[in-house]
Structure formats: C-alpha cells, structure tokens
Amino acid sequence: MSKKVAIFGGTNPKTNPKWYAVAQEMGNLLVDNDFEMVWGGNAHGVLAEIHKKYQEKGAKNTLLLPEVYKDDLDSMDVDDVILIKTVADRTRAMLAKADAIIVMPGGIGTIYEFWSAVEYRRAEEFQFDIILLNYDDFFQYQIAHYGFIYNEGFMRIGFGGSPYKIDPKDLFSIATTPEDVIRLLKGGS
C-alpha cells in the first residue's frame, strides 16, 4: 500500500516559472517512489505541476476542493475529487488522510496550511511527518520567525499539553531539494 502524502503549495497562475522545475522534479520523484498525492489545488502553480506528473504516469491522487472553488474543476483533469465545505475543513481533511505532509513554496494559503499542520501535530491531534521544502531559501523568514517566537518565550518545548515532551525542532523537518524530501519520507535523517 502506498503512503499518502498531503502536498501544500502555491496555485497562482502568475507564479514565477523558476518554481515549476522543482515542482516537476518533486512530482516525478513522488510518483516513482509510489507516494499517493492528496492535494487541494487548481490548474495553476506548483501544485498543478506536481499533479501533471501524477496524471502523466497514471498515479493515484485525490483532490480535496472547497465548494467556493468548485468552478476550478472546469479547467482541470482530475480523477478523484472530494468537495469540502470550507478551506479550514479542507486542511483538516487533508491532514486526516495523510501519512506525511510536504510543504512546497506557496502563498498565504500554503503558509496557513503549514502552520495549521504544525499546530495539529504539536497538539497531538494528528501524527505525521511535516517536511518543509526550503528550496532556494523560500521559507527562510518562516524558519527565522519560528526561532524568534521560541526564543522570545511564546512557545514552550514539545507536543500537547503539559508536561511537554519534545523539542520544537522535532515538529517539522527542513529539506532543501526534492531528493531530500524523498529521503525524509522514507525515514532518513
């Protein structure tokens, strides 16, 4: 049985094309390593580039789409679609279906999904690995801010309620290449 990976990332049609090559590489590696894609995108941006690789190779993927975006389906070739009531419901549904999370470069929605996944994991509502693809230092400010809030005492150590058991750095991993992501998904460090 393949491992289900929720992929968060950008969906803007005006995304700088330099991000498409890394998304295509990520898509190829995920398919070639038998990872099922769970996503919430459209026909644009880095998520669309990953999805194209799944379509080209006939690999299993599931799109979870909030009802507000259902018109996006008119321009998409998708096999398995689940309509979800709200954006927040979609994020939670993606996390519930996932064995692991990959966070690709993206905008406000991606940042929201990333920090939601971190909080759900911290609170022990879901158990999954979160991998932030910090390709070309895309997430450098998110990572720096994470360190800042910890150093300023706005975050305690660990998961769940008190007493905390785990260091905050264990909430997510940082990869710099798609190959690093696959290594981490397979249990490497």
C-alpha positions as CSV (number, residue, x, y, z in Angstrom):
1,M,0.0,0.0,0.0
2,S,1.4,3.4,-0.9
3,K,2.0,6.1,1.6
4,K,-0.4,9.1,1.3
5,V,1.3,12.5,1.2
6,A,-0.6,15.7,1.6
7,I,1.1,18.4,-0.5
8,F,0.6,22.1,0.3
9,G,1.9,24.7,-2.2
10,G,1.2,27.6,-4.5
11,T,-1.7,27.7,-7.0
12,N,-1.3,31.2,-8.5
13,P,-1.2,31.4,-12.3
14,K,1.4,34.2,-12.1
15,T,3.9,32.1,-10.1
16,N,7.5,32.7,-11.2
17,P,8.2,29.8,-13.5
18,K,11.5,29.0,-11.8
19,W,9.5,27.2,-9.2
20,Y,7.9,24.8,-11.8
21,A,11.1,22.8,-12.4
22,V,11.4,21.9,-8.7
23,A,7.7,21.0,-8.6
24,Q,8.0,18.8,-11.6
25,E,11.0,17.1,-10.1
26,M,9.1,16.6,-6.9
27,G,6.2,15.1,-8.8
28,N,8.4,12.7,-10.7
29,L,10.1,11.5,-7.5
30,L,6.9,11.1,-5.6
31,V,5.3,9.0,-8.3
32,D,8.4,7.0,-8.9
33,N,8.6,6.2,-5.2
34,D,4.9,5.2,-5.0
35,F,3.6,8.1,-2.9
36,E,-0.1,8.9,-3.3
37,M,-0.9,12.6,-3.6
38,V,-3.5,14.3,-1.5
39,W,-3.9,17.9,-2.5
40,G,-6.1,21.0,-2.6
41,G,-5.1,23.0,-5.6
42,N,-6.2,24.0,-9.1
43,A,-4.9,24.0,-12.6
44,H,-2.1,26.6,-11.8
45,G,1.1,27.0,-9.9
46,V,3.4,24.4,-8.3
47,L,0.6,22.0,-7.2
48,A,-0.6,21.8,-10.8
49,E,2.9,20.9,-12.0
50,I,3.1,18.1,-9.5
51,H,-0.4,16.9,-10.4
52,K,0.6,16.8,-14.1
53,K,3.3,14.3,-13.3
54,Y,0.7,12.1,-11.5
55,Q,-1.7,12.4,-14.5
56,E,1.1,11.6,-17.0
57,K,2.1,8.5,-15.1
58,G,-1.4,7.4,-14.1
59,A,-0.6,7.6,-10.4
60,K,-3.2,7.8,-7.6
61,N,-4.1,11.3,-6.3
62,T,-7.1,12.8,-4.6
63,L,-8.1,16.5,-4.8
64,L,-9.9,18.0,-1.9
65,L,-11.6,21.2,-3.0
66,P,-13.6,23.7,-1.0
67,E,-17.0,24.4,-2.5
68,V,-16.1,28.0,-3.1
69,Y,-13.5,26.9,-5.7
70,K,-15.6,24.2,-7.4
71,D,-15.6,26.2,-10.7
72,D,-11.8,25.4,-10.9
73,L,-12.8,21.9,-11.8
74,D,-14.0,23.2,-15.3
75,S,-10.3,23.6,-16.3
76,M,-8.9,20.5,-14.6
77,D,-8.5,16.8,-15.5
78,V,-8.9,15.1,-12.1
79,D,-9.9,11.6,-11.4
80,D,-10.8,11.7,-7.7
81,V,-12.4,14.8,-6.3
82,I,-13.9,15.4,-2.8
83,L,-15.8,18.6,-2.4
84,I,-15.3,20.1,1.1
85,K,-17.4,22.8,2.7
86,T,-14.7,25.3,3.7
87,V,-10.9,26.0,3.4
88,A,-10.4,25.1,7.1
89,D,-12.4,21.8,6.6
90,R,-10.2,21.0,3.6
91,T,-7.0,21.5,5.5
92,R,-8.2,19.2,8.3
93,A,-9.5,16.6,5.8
94,M,-6.1,16.6,4.0
95,L,-4.3,16.1,7.3
96,A,-6.7,13.3,8.3
97,K,-5.9,11.5,5.0
98,A,-2.2,12.0,5.1
99,D,0.7,9.8,6.4
100,A,3.1,12.8,5.8
101,I,3.0,16.4,4.7
102,I,5.1,18.2,2.2
103,V,5.1,22.0,2.1
104,M,6.2,23.4,-1.3
105,P,6.7,27.1,-2.0
106,G,3.4,29.0,-2.0
107,G,1.5,32.0,-0.7
108,I,-0.9,32.8,2.1
109,G,-2.9,29.6,1.8
110,T,0.3,27.5,1.9
111,I,1.6,29.3,5.0
112,Y,-1.8,28.8,6.7
113,E,-1.7,25.1,5.9
114,F,1.9,24.7,7.1
115,W,1.3,26.4,10.5
116,S,-2.0,24.6,10.9
117,A,-0.3,21.2,10.4
118,V,2.5,22.2,12.9
119,E,-0.2,23.1,15.5
120,Y,-2.2,20.0,14.9
121,R,0.9,17.9,15.3
122,R,2.1,19.8,18.4
123,A,-1.3,19.3,20.0
124,E,-1.1,15.6,19.0
125,E,-4.3,15.7,17.0
126,F,-2.5,14.1,14.1
127,Q,0.7,12.0,13.8
128,F,2.6,12.7,10.6
129,D,5.9,14.0,9.5
130,I,5.9,17.5,8.1
131,I,8.6,18.3,5.6
132,L,9.2,21.9,4.6
133,L,10.9,22.2,1.2
134,N,13.0,25.2,1.7
135,Y,14.3,25.2,-1.9
136,D,16.3,28.3,-2.7
137,D,15.7,29.5,0.8
138,F,12.0,30.2,0.0
139,F,10.9,29.7,3.7
140,Q,13.9,31.4,5.3
141,Y,11.6,34.0,7.0
142,Q,9.2,31.4,8.3
143,I,12.0,29.4,9.8
144,A,13.6,32.5,11.3
145,H,10.2,33.6,12.8
146,Y,9.8,30.1,14.3
147,G,13.1,30.5,16.0
148,F,12.2,34.1,17.1
149,I,8.9,33.1,18.8
150,Y,10.6,30.2,20.5
151,N,13.5,32.4,21.8
152,E,11.0,35.1,22.9
153,G,9.2,32.6,25.1
154,F,6.0,32.4,23.1
155,M,6.4,28.7,22.5
156,R,7.1,26.0,25.1
157,I,9.0,22.8,24.4
158,G,7.2,19.9,22.9
159,F,3.9,18.3,22.0
160,G,0.5,18.5,23.5
161,G,-0.4,19.7,27.0
162,S,1.8,19.9,30.0
163,P,4.3,18.4,30.6
164,Y,5.9,18.9,27.2
165,K,8.0,16.0,25.9
166,I,9.7,17.0,22.7
167,D,11.8,19.8,21.3
168,P,10.1,22.2,18.9
169,K,12.6,21.4,16.2
170,D,11.0,18.0,16.0
171,L,7.7,19.4,14.9
172,F,8.9,19.6,11.3
173,S,11.9,18.8,9.1
174,I,13.5,21.1,6.6
175,A,14.6,19.8,3.2
176,T,16.4,21.8,0.5
177,T,15.9,19.5,-2.5
178,P,13.2,17.2,-3.7
179,E,15.6,14.3,-3.2
180,D,16.0,15.3,0.5
181,V,12.2,15.2,0.8
182,I,12.0,11.6,-0.5
183,R,14.9,10.6,1.8
184,L,13.0,12.1,4.8
185,L,9.7,10.4,3.7
186,K,11.5,7.1,3.7
187,G,12.7,7.6,7.2
188,G,16.1,9.0,6.6
189,S,17.6,11.9,8.5
